Amino acid sequence: MTAKIPITVSVNGENHAAEVEPRLLLADFLRENLDLTGTHVGCEHGICGACTVLMNGDSVRSCLTFAVQADGTKIETVESLGDIDALGPLQEAFREKHALQCGFCTPGMLMTATDMLRKYRLETDDDIRDGLSGNICRCTGYQNIVAAVRSAADKRDAK
């Protein structure tokens, strides 16, 4: 039996202390231990981007990150962006621009785009496409996703 390791992590502004097995993935910790099922697990190889969360403000693949690596960090998941009764600005842009179909990739797209919007000017649609290139969507063809991020960037820049 593997000894459990104590961790403390802030997730969406709430502190959590837990004892976890060293091999527990951050995605599984979020989904199973904290019941934050918005983080999706797709390929489990870090390729699809569905599991993207922000760790200390940087996007990371939670399927490649161990929960013990998150000890002492600030994690933001898609649940931090808003909810059905009060969508966040980026979520609203996705709704307005019809930027989702099946929705499986959407949490990862939203978190990657959140990271991009916080850090970069996103002057062209090619900048957006480059930033989202690590996220796979099998349904939309990306046009509406790019349009949604463009809309959110334009609204951000207008302030």
C-alpha positions in Angstrom: 0.0 0.0 0.0 1.3 3.4 -1.0 1.5 6.1 1.7 -0.8 9.0 1.1 0.7 12.5 0.9 -1.0 15.6 2.4 -1.7 18.5 0.1 -3.4 21.8 0.4 -4.7 23.6 -2.6 -6.9 26.5 -3.4 -9.5 25.6 -6.0 -11.7 28.3 -7.4 -11.0 30.4 -4.3 -11.7 27.7 -1.8 -9.0 26.0 0.2 -8.9 22.2 0.3 -6.7 19.9 2.4 -6.5 16.2 1.4 -4.3 13.1 1.6 -3.7 11.7 -1.8 -1.8 8.9 -3.4 1.3 10.1 -5.1 0.1 8.9 -8.5 -3.4 10.5 -8.3 -3.8 12.8 -11.3 -5.0 16.4 -10.8 -7.9 15.8 -13.1 -9.1 12.8 -11.0 -8.6 14.8 -7.8 -10.8 17.6 -9.1 -13.5 15.3 -10.5 -13.6 12.6 -7.8 -12.4 14.3 -4.6 -13.9 17.7 -5.1 -16.8 16.8 -7.4 -15.8 19.4 -10.0 -16.7 17.5 -13.1 -16.4 20.4 -15.5 -12.8 19.4 -16.1 -13.1 16.7 -18.8 -10.7 13.9 -19.4 -10.3 13.0 -23.0 -7.1 11.5 -24.4 -5.2 11.1 -21.0 -2.0 12.0 -23.0 -2.1 15.8 -22.8 -3.0 16.1 -26.5 -6.7 17.1 -26.6 -6.7 19.9 -24.1 -10.1 18.9 -22.6 -8.6 18.7 -19.1 -7.0 22.2 -19.2 -7.1 24.1 -15.9 -5.2 27.1 -14.7 -2.5 26.6 -12.0 -1.1 29.8 -10.6 -2.5 31.5 -13.6 -0.9 29.2 -16.2 -2.8 26.7 -18.3 -1.8 23.1 -17.5 -3.1 19.7 -18.6 -4.6 18.2 -15.4 -4.4 14.7 -17.0 -0.6 15.0 -16.9 -0.2 16.7 -13.6 -0.2 14.8 -10.3 -2.3 16.2 -7.5 0.8 16.4 -5.3 2.3 18.8 -7.8 -0.6 21.1 -7.1 0.2 21.3 -3.4 0.3 25.0 -2.4 -1.0 26.3 -5.7 -4.1 28.2 -6.8 -6.2 26.2 -9.3 -9.0 27.6 -11.4 -11.4 25.2 -13.2 -14.2 26.0 -15.6 -16.6 26.2 -12.7 -14.8 29.4 -11.7 -15.9 31.3 -14.8 -19.6 31.4 -14.1 -22.7 29.3 -13.9 -25.9 28.7 -15.7 -27.6 31.6 -14.1 -24.7 34.0 -14.4 -22.3 33.2 -17.3 -18.9 34.8 -17.4 -18.0 37.1 -20.3 -16.2 34.4 -22.2 -18.9 31.8 -21.6 -21.4 34.4 -22.9 -19.3 34.9 -26.0 -19.3 31.2 -26.6 -23.1 31.1 -26.3 -23.6 34.1 -28.5 -21.3 32.8 -31.2 -22.6 29.2 -31.0 -19.0 28.1 -30.2 -19.9 24.6 -29.0 -21.7 21.6 -30.2 -21.2 18.5 -28.2 -19.5 20.5 -25.5 -16.8 18.0 -24.6 -13.9 20.3 -25.5 -15.6 23.4 -24.2 -14.1 23.5 -20.6 -10.6 23.1 -22.0 -11.2 25.7 -24.7 -12.6 28.1 -22.1 -9.7 27.7 -19.7 -7.1 28.0 -22.5 -8.9 31.1 -23.8 -9.1 32.6 -20.3 -5.3 32.2 -20.0 -4.8 33.8 -23.4 -7.1 36.7 -22.7 -5.3 37.5 -19.5 -1.9 37.4 -21.0 -2.0 38.4 -24.7 -3.3 41.1 -26.9 -4.8 38.6 -29.5 -4.5 41.2 -32.3 -5.4 38.7 -35.1 -7.5 35.6 -35.4 -4.3 33.8 -36.2 -3.1 34.7 -32.7 -6.2 33.1 -31.3 -5.8 30.0 -33.5 -2.2 29.7 -32.4 -3.2 29.9 -28.8 -5.9 27.3 -29.2 -3.8 24.9 -31.3 -3.3 22.6 -28.4 -7.0 22.0 -28.0 -8.9 19.6 -30.2 -12.5 20.0 -31.2 -14.1 17.3 -33.3 -17.4 19.0 -33.9 -17.2 22.8 -34.6 -14.5 23.4 -37.2 -13.2 26.1 -34.8 -14.6 29.1 -36.7 -17.2 29.9 -34.0 -14.7 29.2 -31.2 -12.3 31.7 -32.8 -15.2 34.2 -33.3 -16.2 33.8 -29.6 -12.6 34.5 -28.3 -12.3 37.4 -30.8 -15.6 38.8 -29.4 -14.3 38.5 -25.8 -11.0 40.0 -26.7 -12.7 42.9 -28.5 -14.9 43.6 -25.5 -11.9 43.4 -23.2 -10.0 45.8 -25.3 -12.9 48.3 -25.5 -12.8 48.8 -21.7 
